[in-house]
Amino acid sequence: MINKIKDRLRVLRRRLKALKGRFASVAGKLRSREPKAGGHRSNLDEWKQLQNDHYFENHPCYKGISEFGGQEAVEAIQWFLPIRPEMRIAVIGCGFGRETLKLAPLVKEVYGIDVNSTILDKAVAFLSERGVGNFTPVLAETFPQTIPSGLDLVFSIVVMQHLTRDLVRNYFIELGRKLTAGGGFVVQFLDVNTADYEGTDAPEHGGGEPSVSWSHWQLVGLADLAGLKLVEIRTQLVTDVALWHWVYFRKEK
Ligand SMILES: C[S@@+](CC[C@H](N)C(=O)[O-])C[C@H]1O[C@@H](n2cnc3c(N)ncnc32)[C@H](O)[C@@H]1O
């Protein structure tokens, strides 16, 4: 009798151990799908190389550094909120200053973030030649230390699709902390038909200029991760197969 009980106990212990192992492996898988806030995966070096190889000058759409568009930035922001002269704005991926040229005269200060001095020097030259005196260039690697708190708005166009998801999350978390209460993000994301949302990300190396899609529900998760209120997502069909989602996330307090 005692032996029988001992046998059963041994079997039960073995089952418990197996269950624990299975639980640990499922928990591990779930954890690996959780968004990482620290910016672990990064394609920053890839972009530094693209800029050192004169990205805008060689790009088939940009065809060099010149004044075009830009006004669409002002219009996109005004869909969601009024632009006020006392505002301090951060522009993620400012490039040579195309949209900053239109935004800077309407606000107090623009912090333009980009990957290295090759492109930031071009932005400073492009903007100062056109009379913009309230632009501060900021290196992507040091933006959390360089940009002061008290931002009213974070803006970005044609940038999020070119970054790893970790870098995007890091921008929303770090710049979200610098927003004043009532301040917000107006940022454009790409969403291409047939996107594999969970399975895709920008390669860290050798990926050139990637195109990463974000679904509506991933954007809901992004706002939540950064502690921001998702006020609205406005969607445009930009080609037969691509949508642009414009998010407006606000810091409530
Ligand atoms: C397609 S361009 C768009 C530039 C500008 N927003 C425009 O519409 O003219 C993408 C820009 O994002 C910049 N970029 C790439 N990775 C970045 C990062 N991690 N942080 C900030 N900017 C980045 C690139 O250097 C480039 O200037």
The ligand as an ORCA input file, in Angstrom:
! r2SCAN-3c Opt
* xyz 0 1
  C      12.946     59.286    -46.334
  S      13.897     60.391    -45.380
  C      12.666     61.591    -44.888
  C      13.276     62.898    -44.487
  C      12.269     64.012    -44.224
  N      11.365     63.673    -43.160
  C      11.503     64.330    -45.474
  O      10.324     63.943    -45.572
  O      12.068     64.962    -46.366
  C      14.175     59.483    -43.870
  C      15.047     60.246    -42.888
  O      15.079     59.554    -41.642
  C      16.405     59.608    -41.156
  N      16.617     58.528    -40.177
  C      16.908     57.240    -40.390
  N      17.055     56.586    -39.230
  C      16.846     57.489    -38.247
  C      16.874     57.436    -36.832
  N      17.117     56.309    -36.171
  N      16.619     58.572    -36.151
  C      16.352     59.731    -36.791
  N      16.317     59.846    -38.131
  C      16.560     58.736    -38.847
  C      17.232     59.462    -42.410
  O      18.579     59.814    -42.216
  C      16.482     60.376    -43.352
  O      16.902     61.717    -43.250
*
